Amino acid sequence: MSASLIALDVMGGDDAPRATLAGALAAVSGKGTLRVPPARLLLVGDQPRMEAMLRELGGDPGFQFQHAAQVIEMGESPAQALRAKPDSSIGRCVQAVREKRASAVVGMGNTGACVGAATLGLGTIPGVRRPGIAVTLNLTGQPVTILDMGANIAPKADHLLQYGAMGSVYAQSCLGQARPRVGLLNVGEEKGKGTDLLKEAHELLAASGLEFVGNVEGGDIFRGVCDIVVTDGFTGNVILKLLEQFASFLTAKILGELKKSGVDLTGATLGNLKAVIDYKSYGGALLLGVNGVVIIGHGRSDEKAIANAIGQAVRAADAGVTEHIGRGLAAPSRSS
């Protein structure tokens, strides 16, 4: 059993606190598709509401609680809300990690507030210029990690270099990839392609000592050309949301066409298909570069997605990903 204590923002998300508490119950029961060990959870939010909802869902198996009187809503300005709501649930989660009472934060609420609270409350790993959001997909039978997915929509070239370095360390420490291949997302494979930003980033990555395979195109994400895809937060976020919606569209389209043909695609086959393309199987995204493990999930996350996000947090905390990044960043910095 893992000793990691995970601070869960119970009040964050479209269906909070019901969905977050259902996910917590699933996680400690080992029902997540990531098959994580039961995790100890610190539930942060409106304690009377949490306790009442747990009774409705079947009881409290022994969670720890921390009351937080305020919630940062999905539509609020992150910067303004963080200043105006010092007793927010996401802020108290970050505080628990900063004070070493918890090993990681899991939040399904306002993404900007999660990033802002973590960056301000935990600080960045020494040498990190801008944190990045990393999402790991398993589209080809092997994991591919894409970053940034929305933390930094206007990066500089050295930010992209660091995303490649941090993604590589994460892949080594958490995914078991001994020498991750890094690709720079671009409009073509040729070295001189793209904007001035991408050309400069290409030069930095090529000289970094990372296993840089050069420019990659969007379709290469599905081909296993590289293990780490580096991009800006704007492009990464568009890719993520496109993949999610395309997954839903494709599943419905396939089922519709097969039904017309008299084929009933159910059971294990359908489950395996959904596991490949359903974001709920991945749980959440990891904010790399801050001094602590922070998992950011979708606002619409359900029980399955939340349980898997908690599992991600346990794995990242147990693997010491933050410490590995701190040690690993020096090598590419020296080479560049």
Backbone hydrogen bonds, N-H to C=O, Kabsch-Sander energy under -0.5 kcal/mol:
donor,donor_aa,acceptor,acceptor_aa,energy
2,S,38,P,-0.5
6,I,4,S,-0.6
6,I,40,R,-2.4
7,A,5,L,-0.5
7,A,104,A,-3.1
8,L,6,I,-0.7
8,L,42,L,-2.6
9,D,7,A,-0.5
9,D,106,V,-2.7
10,V,8,L,-1.5
10,V,44,V,-1.8
11,M,44,V,-0.7
12,G,9,D,-1.1
14,D,299,G,-3.8
15,D,299,G,-0.6
16,A,13,G,-1.1
19,A,15,D,-2.7
21,L,17,P,-2.4
22,A,18,R,-2.4
23,G,19,A,-2.4
24,A,20,T,-2.1
25,L,21,L,-2.3
26,A,22,A,-2.0
27,A,23,G,-2.4
28,V,24,A,-2.2
29,S,25,L,-0.9
30,G,27,A,-1.5
31,K,26,A,-2.7
35,R,32,G,-1.7
40,R,4,S,-1.0
42,L,6,I,-3.0
43,L,41,L,-0.7
43,L,64,Q,-3.2
44,V,8,L,-2.5
44,V,42,L,-0.6
45,G,66,Q,-2.1
47,Q,45,G,-1.0
50,M,46,D,-2.5
51,E,47,Q,-2.8
52,A,48,P,-2.1
53,M,49,R,-2.3
54,L,50,M,-2.5
55,R,51,E,-1.9
56,E,52,A,-1.7
57,L,53,M,-2.0
58,G,54,L,-0.9
58,G,55,R,-0.6
59,G,54,L,-3.5
64,Q,41,L,-2.3
66,Q,43,L,-2.4
68,A,45,G,-1.9
70,Q,87,D,-2.3
73,E,71,V,-0.7
76,E,73,E,-1.2
81,A,77,S,-2.9
82,L,78,P,-2.5
83,R,79,A,-1.4
84,A,80,Q,-2.4
85,K,81,A,-2.0
88,S,85,K,-1.2
89,S,70,Q,-1.5
92,R,88,S,-2.1
93,C,89,S,-1.7
94,V,90,I,-2.1
95,Q,91,G,-2.1
96,A,92,R,-1.9
97,V,93,C,-1.5
98,R,94,V,-2.6
99,E,95,Q,-2.3
100,K,97,V,-1.6
101,R,96,A,-2.6
102,A,96,A,-1.3
103,S,5,L,-3.6
104,A,5,L,-1.0
105,V,293,V,-2.5
106,V,7,A,-2.4
107,G,295,I,-2.5
110,N,72,I,-0.6
114,C,110,N,-2.3
115,V,111,T,-2.7
116,G,112,G,-2.7
117,A,113,A,-2.9
118,A,114,C,-2.1
119,T,115,V,-2.6
120,L,116,G,-2.6
121,G,117,A,-2.6
122,L,118,A,-2.4
123,G,118,A,-0.8
123,G,119,T,-0.9
125,I,289,G,-2.8
128,V,125,I,-2.7
132,G,288,L,-2.3
134,A,132,G,-0.5
134,A,286,L,-3.0
135,V,146,I,-2.2
137,L,135,V,-0.5
137,L,144,V,-2.8
140,T,142,Q,-0.7
144,V,137,L,-2.7
145,T,227,D,-3.1
146,I,135,V,-2.8
147,L,229,V,-2.5
148,D,133,I,-0.5
149,M,133,I,-1.1
159,H,156,K,-0.6
160,L,156,K,-1.7
161,L,157,A,-2.0
162,Q,158,D,-1.9
163,Y,159,H,-2.1
164,G,160,L,-1.9
165,A,161,L,-2.0
166,M,162,Q,-3.3
167,G,163,Y,-2.6
168,S,164,G,-1.8
169,V,165,A,-2.1
170,Y,166,M,-2.5
171,A,167,G,-2.4
172,Q,168,S,-2.2
173,S,169,V,-2.7
174,C,170,Y,-2.8
175,L,170,Y,-0.8
175,L,171,A,-0.8
176,G,172,Q,-0.5
177,Q,171,A,-2.2
178,A,176,G,-0.8
182,V,211,E,-2.8
183,G,228,I,-3.2
184,L,214,G,-2.1
185,L,183,G,-0.6
185,L,230,V,-2.5
186,N,216,V,-2.8
193,K,190,E,-1.6
199,K,195,T,-2.4
200,E,196,D,-2.4
201,A,197,L,-2.5
202,H,198,L,-2.3
203,E,199,K,-1.8
204,L,200,E,-2.1
205,L,201,A,-2.8
206,A,202,H,-2.4
207,A,203,E,-1.4
208,S,205,L,-1.2
211,E,180,P,-0.6
212,F,210,L,-2.2
213,V,182,V,-2.9
214,G,182,V,-0.6
215,N,189,E,-0.7
216,V,184,L,-2.5
220,D,217,E,-1.4
221,I,218,G,-1.4
222,F,219,G,-1.4
223,R,220,D,-1.2
224,G,220,D,-0.6
225,V,220,D,-1.1
227,D,181,R,-2.0
228,I,181,R,-2.6
229,V,145,T,-3.0
230,V,183,G,-2.9
230,V,228,I,-0.6
231,T,147,L,-2.0
233,G,152,N,-2.7
236,G,232,D,-2.6
237,N,233,G,-2.0
238,V,234,F,-1.9
239,I,235,T,-2.5
240,L,236,G,-2.4
241,K,237,N,-2.3
242,L,238,V,-2.3
243,L,239,I,-2.8
244,E,240,L,-2.2
245,Q,241,K,-2.1
246,F,242,L,-2.8
247,A,243,L,-2.2
248,S,244,E,-1.6
249,F,245,Q,-2.5
250,L,246,F,-3.3
251,T,247,A,-2.3
252,A,248,S,-2.1
253,K,249,F,-2.6
254,I,250,L,-2.9
255,L,251,T,-2.4
256,G,252,A,-2.3
257,E,253,K,-2.5
258,L,254,I,-2.6
259,K,255,L,-2.2
260,K,256,G,-1.8
261,S,257,E,-1.2
262,G,259,K,-1.3
263,V,258,L,-3.1
265,L,263,V,-0.8
266,T,264,D,-1.1
269,T,266,T,-0.9
270,L,266,T,-0.7
271,G,267,G,-2.2
272,N,268,A,-2.7
273,L,269,T,-2.0
274,K,270,L,-2.5
275,A,271,G,-1.9
276,V,272,N,-1.1
276,V,273,L,-0.6
277,I,273,L,-1.5
278,D,274,K,-2.5
279,Y,277,I,-0.6
281,S,278,D,-1.7
282,Y,279,Y,-1.5
283,G,279,Y,-1.2
284,G,282,Y,-1.8
285,A,296,I,-3.0
286,L,134,A,-2.6
287,L,285,A,-0.5
287,L,294,V,-2.7
288,L,132,G,-3.1
288,L,286,L,-1.0
290,V,287,L,-0.5
291,N,123,G,-2.7
292,G,290,V,-2.1
293,V,103,S,-0.8
294,V,292,G,-0.5
295,I,105,V,-2.9
296,I,285,A,-3.2
297,G,107,G,-3.0
297,G,295,I,-0.5
301,S,298,H,-1.5
306,I,302,D,-2.5
307,A,303,E,-2.4
308,N,304,K,-2.1
309,A,305,A,-2.1
310,I,306,I,-2.3
311,G,307,A,-1.8
312,Q,308,N,-2.2
313,A,309,A,-2.1
314,V,310,I,-2.2
315,R,311,G,-2.4
316,A,312,Q,-2.8
317,A,313,A,-2.5
318,D,314,V,-2.7
319,A,315,R,-2.1
320,G,316,A,-0.6
320,G,317,A,-0.9
321,V,316,A,-2.0
324,H,320,G,-2.5
325,I,321,V,-2.4
326,G,322,T,-2.1
327,R,323,E,-1.9
328,G,324,H,-2.6
329,L,325,I,-1.9
330,A,327,R,-0.5
331,A,328,G,-0.7
333,S,329,L,-1.5
334,R,330,A,-2.3
335,S,331,A,-1.8
336,S,332,P,-1.9
